[in-house]
């Protein structure tokens, strides 16, 4: 299969990323204030049971769950490099035009900046939301020759 062929399931596009938080209202407010997401819908699902909010920005959503009695995010899951030592989802990532400018704005707004680094010449940063979930920001990758044969 070449890069120009579709997968066995056909077209694929991002829809949402799910996170769990201890305070749904605080998380909805954080994503609105810090990242410009707007509340799309709130629901309660009896089978879980969970209060759920979908927040949306452009065509991307975050599904935020609040489940009574859920365990807090462990300390090692709040640190980008330590989190890699636990299998599972790691973080959601957003591309921004200028990472240092975005980080400065987030820091000024009171965001918890977890890590700033440069990877292969590209500025990258990790921020923690109000529940400690990691969010990565990176700048567009410059055109690079493919390493694939």
C-alpha positions as CSV (number, residue, x, y, z in Angstrom):
1,X,0.0,0.0,0.0
2,X,1.5,3.4,-1.0
3,X,0.9,6.7,0.7
4,X,-1.6,7.6,-1.9
5,X,-3.9,4.6,-1.3
6,X,-6.6,4.6,1.3
7,X,-6.7,2.1,4.1
8,X,-8.8,-1.0,4.2
9,X,-11.5,1.0,6.0
10,X,-11.6,3.9,3.5
11,X,-11.3,7.6,4.3
12,X,-10.4,8.6,7.9
13,X,-10.5,12.0,9.6
14,X,-10.1,13.1,13.2
15,X,-13.4,13.6,15.1
16,X,-12.6,13.8,18.8
17,X,-10.3,12.9,21.7
18,X,-11.7,11.7,25.0
19,X,-10.4,12.7,28.5
20,X,-11.6,12.1,32.0
21,X,-11.7,14.9,34.6
22,X,-12.8,15.4,38.2
23,X,-14.8,18.6,37.5
24,X,-16.6,18.9,34.2
25,X,-17.6,22.5,34.5
26,X,-14.0,23.5,35.3
27,X,-12.7,21.6,32.3
28,X,-15.2,23.1,29.9
29,X,-14.2,26.5,31.2
30,X,-10.5,25.8,30.9
31,X,-10.7,24.6,27.3
32,X,-12.9,27.6,26.4
33,X,-10.6,30.1,28.1
34,X,-7.2,28.6,27.2
35,X,-7.8,27.1,23.8
36,X,-11.0,28.7,22.4
37,X,-13.2,25.6,22.4
38,X,-17.0,26.1,22.7
39,X,-19.5,23.8,24.4
40,X,-21.3,21.8,21.8
41,X,-23.4,19.4,23.9
42,X,-23.8,18.0,27.4
43,X,-25.3,14.6,28.1
44,X,-25.6,12.1,30.9
45,X,-25.0,8.4,30.0
46,X,-26.7,6.1,32.5
47,X,-24.8,2.9,31.5
48,X,-21.4,4.4,32.5
49,X,-22.8,6.5,34.5
50,X,-21.1,9.7,33.5
51,X,-21.7,13.4,32.8
52,X,-20.2,14.2,29.4
53,X,-19.5,17.4,27.5
54,X,-18.4,17.8,24.0
55,X,-16.3,20.9,23.3
56,X,-15.5,21.9,19.8
57,X,-13.1,24.1,17.8
58,X,-13.4,24.0,14.0
59,X,-13.9,20.4,13.1
60,X,-12.3,18.9,16.2
61,X,-14.0,17.9,19.4
62,X,-12.9,16.9,22.9
63,X,-15.2,14.5,24.8
64,X,-14.9,15.3,28.5
65,X,-16.1,12.7,31.0
66,X,-16.8,13.2,34.7
67,X,-17.4,9.9,36.5
68,X,-18.1,9.9,40.2
69,X,-15.4,7.9,42.1
70,X,-12.9,7.9,39.3
71,X,-9.2,7.7,40.3
72,X,-7.1,10.9,40.0
73,X,-4.5,11.0,37.2
74,X,-1.3,9.6,38.7
75,X,1.6,12.0,39.1
76,X,3.8,10.1,36.5
77,X,1.0,10.6,33.9
78,X,1.3,14.4,34.3
79,X,5.0,14.4,33.2
80,X,5.6,14.0,29.5
81,X,8.7,11.8,29.7
82,X,7.5,9.7,32.6
83,X,4.1,9.2,31.0
84,X,5.8,7.3,28.1
85,X,6.7,4.6,30.6
86,X,3.0,3.7,30.9
87,X,1.2,2.1,27.9
88,X,-1.9,3.8,26.6
89,X,-2.9,7.2,25.2
90,X,-0.3,9.8,25.8
91,X,-1.6,13.3,24.8
92,X,-3.5,15.2,22.2
93,X,-1.5,17.5,20.0
94,X,-2.3,20.8,18.3
95,X,-0.3,22.5,15.6
96,X,0.1,26.3,16.1
97,X,1.9,28.8,13.9
98,X,4.4,29.8,16.7
99,X,5.0,27.6,19.8
100,X,6.9,30.2,21.9
101,X,4.2,32.8,21.3
102,X,1.4,30.3,22.1
103,X,3.3,29.2,25.3
104,X,3.8,32.8,26.4
105,X,0.1,33.5,25.9
106,X,-0.9,30.4,27.8
107,X,1.6,31.1,30.6
108,X,0.2,34.6,30.9
109,X,-3.3,33.2,31.1
110,X,-2.2,30.9,34.0
111,X,-1.7,27.6,32.2
112,X,0.5,24.9,33.7
113,X,3.4,24.6,31.3
114,X,4.8,21.1,31.7
115,X,7.8,21.1,29.2
116,X,9.3,23.2,26.5
117,X,11.8,21.7,24.1
118,X,13.1,21.7,20.5
119,X,12.9,18.5,18.5
120,X,14.8,18.4,15.3
121,X,14.7,22.2,15.1
122,X,11.0,22.4,15.8
123,X,9.8,24.1,19.0
124,X,7.5,21.9,21.0
125,X,5.7,22.4,24.3
126,X,3.5,20.3,26.7
127,X,0.8,22.0,28.8
128,X,-1.4,20.4,31.5
129,X,-5.1,21.1,31.5
130,X,-6.9,21.8,34.8
131,X,-7.1,18.0,35.5
132,X,-3.4,17.3,34.6
133,X,-4.1,15.9,31.1
134,X,-1.2,16.5,28.7
135,X,-1.6,18.6,25.6
136,X,1.2,19.0,23.1
137,X,1.8,22.1,20.8
138,X,4.1,22.0,17.8
139,X,4.8,24.2,14.8
140,X,4.2,22.9,11.3
141,X,7.0,20.6,10.2
142,X,9.1,22.0,7.4
143,X,9.1,20.0,4.2
144,X,11.6,17.2,4.7
145,X,12.7,14.4,2.3
146,X,11.0,11.2,3.2
147,X,13.1,8.6,5.0
148,X,11.1,5.8,3.6
149,X,12.6,3.7,0.8
